[in-house]
Amino acid sequence: MPDLKAIAFDLFNTLVYCDPALLPRLKLNGAERPSTLPVVAQLLADAGADVVGLNCSRGPATMLPVIKEIRSTVSCHVAALPVPYRTTADMPTFQLLQDKSCSCTPDIGTFPTALDPFVCNRYEIAEFAKDMYTKGVNYLGLCCGAGPHHVRSMAEALGRTPPASHYSPDMSKHAYQGTDENIPNYYRNLGKMYE
């Protein structure tokens, strides 16, 4: 069996700070292979990794198709831990996000201090978690930029009730949109004005 530590070390030294999907070829142990994230995941799985997957850089939208490919390539467990940002095909990682509507960001660009307009909401994260789980990805989490409400919504979407669920929004008590009978009619009527 190949030495998993040595392969991981070689991959790290070859790919550090790079998205392997952007590299045309990967040279590992003297053999050249097409370099895609599923190929790298397969190399690690073949070497005995218990879990392979992606962590950081990509948001749910750009991580999802790659994780689907990895899931169909390997038989071991698969992990998906995206950043909670709305990355796109044109800007697949959060380091590449550019806010064209704001001219006041520093010369360094949107990353890392002006990502606010790209943050996913809790419902997007919940949908990602459900979608991944139904596809056999059962090591789920989030990376840079995640808030407690993101993690909680992911857990709740998978049918769990963590202690922090106590802080999940109870929209039945919302002043304008709620259904609770204790909401004064004045507020209910204000809410109806916005329907």
C-alpha positions in Angstrom: 0.0 0.0 0.0 1.4 3.5 -0.9 2.5 5.7 2.0 -0.4 8.2 2.5 1.7 10.6 4.4 4.3 10.8 1.6 1.6 11.3 -1.0 -0.2 14.0 1.0 3.2 15.7 1.6 4.0 15.6 -2.1 0.6 16.9 -3.0 0.9 19.7 -0.4 4.3 20.7 -1.7 3.1 20.6 -5.3 -0.2 22.3 -4.8 0.1 24.6 -1.8 -1.8 27.8 -2.3 -3.1 26.6 -5.7 -6.4 25.1 -6.7 -5.4 21.9 -8.4 -8.3 22.4 -10.9 -6.2 25.3 -12.4 -3.1 23.1 -12.9 -3.0 21.3 -16.3 -0.8 18.3 -15.1 0.3 16.9 -11.8 3.6 15.1 -11.4 3.6 12.7 -8.5 6.0 9.9 -7.8 7.4 10.3 -11.2 4.1 9.8 -13.0 2.3 12.6 -14.8 -1.5 12.7 -14.5 -4.2 15.2 -15.5 -4.7 17.4 -12.4 -8.2 17.8 -11.3 -9.6 17.8 -7.8 -11.3 14.4 -8.4 -7.9 12.9 -9.6 -6.2 14.3 -6.4 -9.0 12.9 -4.3 -8.7 9.5 -6.0 -4.9 9.4 -5.4 -5.4 10.0 -1.7 -8.3 7.5 -1.5 -6.2 4.9 -3.3 -3.4 5.6 -0.8 -5.8 4.7 2.1 -7.4 8.0 3.1 -10.5 7.5 5.1 -12.0 10.9 4.0 -11.3 13.1 1.0 -12.9 16.3 -0.1 -12.7 20.0 -0.2 -12.2 22.6 2.5 -12.2 26.4 2.1 -11.8 28.8 -0.9 -14.9 27.7 -2.8 -18.5 28.7 -1.9 -21.4 26.2 -2.0 -22.2 26.9 -5.7 -18.7 26.2 -7.0 -17.9 23.5 -4.5 -21.0 21.4 -5.2 -20.2 20.2 -8.8 -16.6 19.3 -7.8 -17.8 17.4 -4.7 -20.4 15.5 -6.9 -17.5 14.5 -9.1 -15.3 13.4 -6.2 -18.2 11.5 -4.7 -18.7 9.5 -7.9 -14.9 8.9 -8.1 -14.1 7.5 -4.7 -15.6 4.9 -2.4 -14.4 6.4 0.9 -16.1 9.2 2.9 -16.3 12.6 1.3 -16.1 16.0 3.0 -17.4 19.3 1.9 -16.6 22.4 3.9 -17.2 25.5 1.8 -16.8 29.1 2.7 -20.2 30.8 3.1 -19.8 33.1 0.1 -21.6 33.3 -3.3 -18.8 32.2 -5.5 -19.6 31.8 -9.2 -18.2 30.1 -12.3 -16.4 33.3 -13.2 -15.2 33.8 -9.6 -14.9 30.2 -8.3 -13.1 31.1 -5.1 -13.7 33.8 -2.5 -10.2 35.2 -3.1 -11.4 36.1 -6.7 -14.7 37.8 -5.8 -14.9 41.4 -7.0 -17.6 43.9 -6.0 -18.2 46.0 -9.1 -20.8 48.1 -7.3 -18.2 49.5 -4.8 -15.3 51.7 -5.8 -14.0 52.3 -2.3 -12.4 48.9 -1.6 -8.6 49.0 -1.2 -6.3 48.2 -4.1 -6.0 44.6 -2.8 -9.6 43.9 -3.9 -12.6 42.5 -2.1 -10.8 39.7 -0.4 -10.3 39.5 2.6 -11.9 42.5 4.2 -14.8 43.5 1.9 -16.7 40.2 1.3 -19.9 41.4 3.0 -22.1 41.6 -0.1 -21.2 38.0 -1.0 -22.2 36.3 2.2 -24.6 33.4 1.9 -27.7 33.4 4.0 -28.6 30.6 6.4 -31.1 29.1 3.9 -28.5 28.8 1.2 -26.3 26.9 3.6 -29.1 24.7 4.7 -29.9 23.8 1.1 -26.3 23.0 0.4 -26.1 20.7 3.4 -29.3 18.8 2.4 -28.2 18.5 -1.2 -24.7 17.2 -0.2 -26.1 14.8 2.3 -28.6 13.2 -0.2 -25.6 12.7 -2.5 -23.7 10.7 0.1 -21.5 13.4 1.4 -21.7 13.0 5.2 -18.8 15.0 6.5 -20.2 18.5 6.3 -19.1 21.8 7.7 -18.1 25.4 6.9 -14.9 27.4 6.7 -13.8 31.0 6.8 -16.5 33.6 7.3 -19.1 31.2 8.8 -21.3 32.5 11.6 -23.1 30.5 14.2 -26.4 30.9 12.3 -24.8 29.2 9.3 -23.6 26.2 11.3 -26.9 25.9 13.2 -28.9 26.0 9.9 -26.8 23.3 8.5 -27.4 21.1 11.5 -31.1 21.8 11.5 -31.4 21.1 7.8 -30.0 17.6 8.5 -32.7 17.0 11.2 -30.5 17.8 14.3 -31.5 20.0 17.1 -28.3 21.4 18.7 -28.6 23.4 21.9 -28.2 26.6 19.8 -31.5 25.9 18.0 -32.9 27.9 20.9 -31.6 31.0 19.0 -33.1 30.1 15.6 -35.7 32.6 14.4 -39.2 32.0 15.5 -41.0 33.9 12.8 -44.4 33.2 14.4 -43.6 36.0 16.9 -42.4 38.5 14.2 -44.2 41.8 14.7 -45.3 42.1 11.1 -45.2 38.6 9.6 -45.9 36.5 12.7 -49.0 34.4 13.4 -48.9 34.4 17.2 -52.2 35.5 18.7 -50.4 37.8 21.1 -49.2 40.1 18.4 -51.3 43.4 18.7 -53.6 44.1 15.7 -51.8 47.3 15.1 -48.6 45.4 14.1 -50.5 42.8 12.2 -52.2 45.6 10.1 -48.8 47.2 9.5 -47.5 43.8 8.2 -50.5 43.5 5.8 -49.5 46.8 4.2 -46.4 45.2 2.9 -48.1 42.2 1.3 
